[in-house]
């Protein structure tokens, strides 16, 4: 079994505090053979309004090179980014990416709701009841559809992300049932644009997305799929990646992807 973790954050991300070297050493310890760093790059701050004027690509490259020097040939390291909220300011996104180094991989993602919800980050979205929560999910899916249409990424990240916060943090018991039409439209758009999706192992909690939506993606002809933990600390690097592969096999997939210079590299499950 080839183990690859393709969603990991280091101290280059504003919500993480460990070096790439520490995360890489944790991956080696966990038996991971390939690790891709996907630190956050967004055109707006987490309040969804204040523009981000500058991204320090030099700091990202230096951190990555230090990790490569530290781990040597004990693990294959790749450099990627998680490009969030691009559709909230596409011109600014393009500007931020102008100075980027050659990247192996890009996750396209959404974490912030629309102006209708005051651009609240999903982490801080606290609906008063299930009805409001479902309105938030509908709003989120509209933004994900715009991201899918934009299509300048390798895989679409954590498709069912609102469930992480609504269920795990706030005690709701929700699913994306009832949003089949919206999800199918997103997945068809992703496939049409030559992109893929990730199985976010969610640090050992319910995968994002789970089996129902993975089977829909497969039935629609989707093939490109990566596995990533979304680890922000060393203890979660590689968490539930084996189980993620088992889930993909159960959904009828025969292979998964890693990436090199934005091109998929296939591995048997």
NORKA-V751877 format. One record per pair of residues at least 6 apart in sequence whose C-alpha atoms are under 6 Angstrom apart, sorted by the first residue. I is the first residue (numbers start at 0). J is the second residue. D is the distance in whole Angstrom. If there is no record, write none. Layout:
[[I:J:D] [I:J:D]]
//
This chain:
[[2:31:5] [2:32:5] [3:31:6] [3:32:6] [3:33:5] [3:34:6] [4:34:5] [4:226:6] [4:227:5] [4:237:6] [5:34:6] [5:35:5] [5:226:6] [5:227:4] [6:37:6] [6:227:4] [6:228:6] [6:229:5] [7:36:5] [7:37:5] [7:229:5] [7:230:5] [8:37:6] [8:38:5] [8:231:5] [9:15:6] [9:17:5] [9:18:5] [9:19:5] [10:16:4] [10:17:5] [10:18:5] [12:38:5] [12:39:5] [15:231:5] [19:66:6] [20:66:4] [22:233:5] [25:233:5] [26:236:6] [32:74:5] [33:74:6] [33:75:5] [33:76:6] [34:76:5] [35:76:6] [35:77:4] [35:78:6] [36:78:5] [36:79:5] [37:79:5] [37:80:4] [37:81:5] [38:80:5] [38:81:6] [39:81:5] [40:82:5] [41:82:6] [41:83:5] [41:84:6] [42:50:6] [42:51:5] [42:91:6] [42:92:5] [43:49:6] [43:50:4] [43:51:5] [47:118:5] [78:102:6] [78:103:6] [79:102:5] [79:103:5] [79:104:4] [79:105:5] [80:105:5] [81:105:6] [81:106:5] [82:106:6] [82:107:5] [83:107:6] [83:108:5] [83:109:5] [84:109:5] [85:92:6] [86:146:6] [102:260:6] [103:258:6] [103:259:5] [103:260:4] [103:261:5] [104:258:6] [104:261:5] [105:152:5] [105:153:5] [106:152:6] [106:153:6] [106:154:5] [106:155:6] [106:156:6] [107:152:5] [107:155:5] [107:156:6] [108:156:5] [110:120:6] [110:121:6] [111:118:6] [111:119:6] [111:120:4] [111:121:6] [112:118:5] [112:119:5] [112:139:6] [122:164:6] [126:132:5] [144:185:5] [147:188:6] [147:189:5] [153:194:5] [154:194:6] [154:195:4] [154:196:4] [155:196:5] [156:197:6] [157:199:6] [157:207:5] [158:208:6] [159:207:5] [159:208:5] [165:171:6] [166:172:6] [190:221:6] [195:223:4] [195:224:6] [196:224:5] [197:224:5] [197:225:5] [197:226:6] [198:207:6] [198:226:5] [199:206:6] [199:207:5] [199:226:6] [199:227:5] [199:228:6] [200:206:5] [200:227:6] [200:228:5] [200:239:6] [201:228:6] [202:228:5] [202:235:6] [202:238:6] [203:238:6] [203:239:5] [214:250:5] [224:255:5] [224:256:6] [225:255:6] [225:256:5] [230:236:5] [253:268:6] [254:266:5] [254:267:4] [254:268:5] [255:265:6] [255:266:5] [256:263:6] [256:264:5] [256:265:5] [257:263:6] [257:264:5] [258:264:5]]
//
